[in-house]
């Protein structure tokens, strides 16, 4: 592995999200293509069916760049957004935790300070991720490297990516729970079915 493991990790996760988006599109295209073929066989004449086949082939050529461009294509934009969403879950956990501690200790709600304590950790956590993945399109260098890897590498990193994404969601909801539990206090929290 490289010297900068954090950068490698983030780029590998970003790559797997991008690759997953592309694979999902291929599955959807196959399903739609088979439905069109079934529709064509049942309801269209041979001449109309040939025109439909030509139209589908032309559509694939026209939309290939739109979907697969690694700088501005649909899949890379989808991967960028989802990577930011899942990565943000971890920093949001820190923000909620700090806000819960602030509310618990000072018992005074200054809205400006709460917003600052919410935004600053997210911003500070986003800077290293942005530098590792998006600065100078750094991910393109990694994508070339990752595309050469074998199936076992891809399987391993798909599992790691799933864990990263689920962890981001859990961190987000854990942050909400931590905010309320710390701010209100464990003694005042009444959970459903607790008998209190």
N, C-alpha and C positions, 0 to 999 in steps of 0.2 A: 504494500500500500504506500501511498505517497507520504511525504513529510507532513503535509497539511491535511490531516485526516478529516477535520471539520469541513473543509472545502470539498474534499472528495465525497464525503457522506452526503452533503447537501446537493451536490450535482448529480450523484447517483439516484437520489430520491426524486429529484426534478426530472431526470431522464426516464425513470420508471413511470411517473405520472404521465409524461408525454407519450411514451410508448403504449401505455394502457389506453389512452385516449385514441390513438391510431388504431389499435387492435379492436376497440369497441366499434369504431366507424366501419372497419372491414366486415365485422359481423353484421352490423345493421345493413350495410350495402348488399351483402349476400342475401339476407332475408328479403329486402325490398326487390332485389334482382330476381329472386325466385318467384316472388309474388307477381312481378311484372311478366315473367315468362309464363307462369300459370295463366294469368289473365290473357296474355297474347294468344296462347294455344287455344283457350276456350272461346274467346270472343272476337278475335281479329282474323281478317283474311291474311293469306300469305304475304301479299304486298304490304299491308299495314303492319304486319309483324316484322318484316324486314326494315321498314322505316323506324319502328320502335327500337329495334336492335341498333340501328345506326345512331339514333338519338341518344340512347343510353351510353354507347361507346364515346360519342362526342362529349356528353356531359361529364364522363369520367376524366377525359383529357382536359376539359376546361376547368374543372374544379380541383384537379390534382394539386396545382400550385396554391390555390386558396387554402386548402386543408393542410398541406404538407410543407409549406415554406417554413424553414426553421427559424426565421427571424420575425415574420409577421403572419404566419399561417394560423388557422383556427386552432390546431392542436397545441401549438406552442403557447398561444394566448390562454387557452384552457389550462395548460400545465402551469403557467405562471400564476394565474389566479388561484388555482387550487393549492399549489405549493405555498403561496402566501397565506391562504386561509388556514391550512393545517399547521404551518409554522407559527402563525400568529396565536394559535390556541395556547402555546406554551408561555408566550410573553403576556398574554391576557391573564393567565393564572397568576403570574407575579403581580400584575396590576391590581387584580381583585384582592389578592392577599394583602398588599400594602394598604389598600383602601380600607379593608376590614380592620387592620391593626390601627390605622389612623382614627377611624371612627370609635373603636373600642377605648383607645387611650385618651383621646381628647374630648370625646362626647360632644363635639361641636362640629357641625357640618358646614365647612366653607366650600361652596360649590366650585370656585376657581381652583382651590388646592386639590380637590377631589379629581377634577378634570386633568390637572397637571400630573397628578400621581397616576392617573390612568394612561395618559398619552406617553409620558417620558419613558417608562419601561418598554412599551411596545416599540417606540422609535429607537431606543438604544439596542434592543434585540434585533431589530430589522436591519440595522447598518451592517453587521458582519455577514448576514445572509445575502444582502444585496451585493456586497463586495465579492463574496465567494461565488455567486452564481451569475449575476447580471452585469457587472461592470465589464465593459468592453466585450460583451457577449461571450464571457468566459465559458459559459455552458456549451458552446459549439465545439470547443476544443475537447471537452469531456465527452460530448456525444459521439465524436469520431472514435474516441478510445473505447467507449462502452459498446458501440455497435460491433466491435471486433471480438467482444467477449463471448465465451461459450455459454451453452444452455444452463449449466449449473450455476454460473455467476448470475445469470438473469433470474433464475428461480430464487436464489438466495436474496437478491436485492428486491425482488417483488415482495417477498415476505417481510423484509425490513421496511419497505415502503408502506405496506399495509399496517404494520405495527406503528410506524411514525404517524400515519394519518389517524388511526384510531386513538393513539395517544394524544394527538392534538385536540381531538374532539373531547376526550375524557378530561384533559387538562382544562379546557374551556368550562365545562360543566363543574369540574372540581373547584375551579376558581369561584364560580358563582356560589357554590355551597360553602366554601371557605369564607367568602365575604360575609354572608349572612350569619354563619356560625360564629365567626370571631366578633363581628360587629354587635350582634345581639347577645352573644354569650351562650355557651353550651348549656347552662342551667335553664335558660329561657326558651330553648329550642324544643318544640314538641313535635316529634315525628309521628306520622300516621301509624296506627296500629301499635303504639307504644304503651297504651293503657293509661295515659295521663290525661 
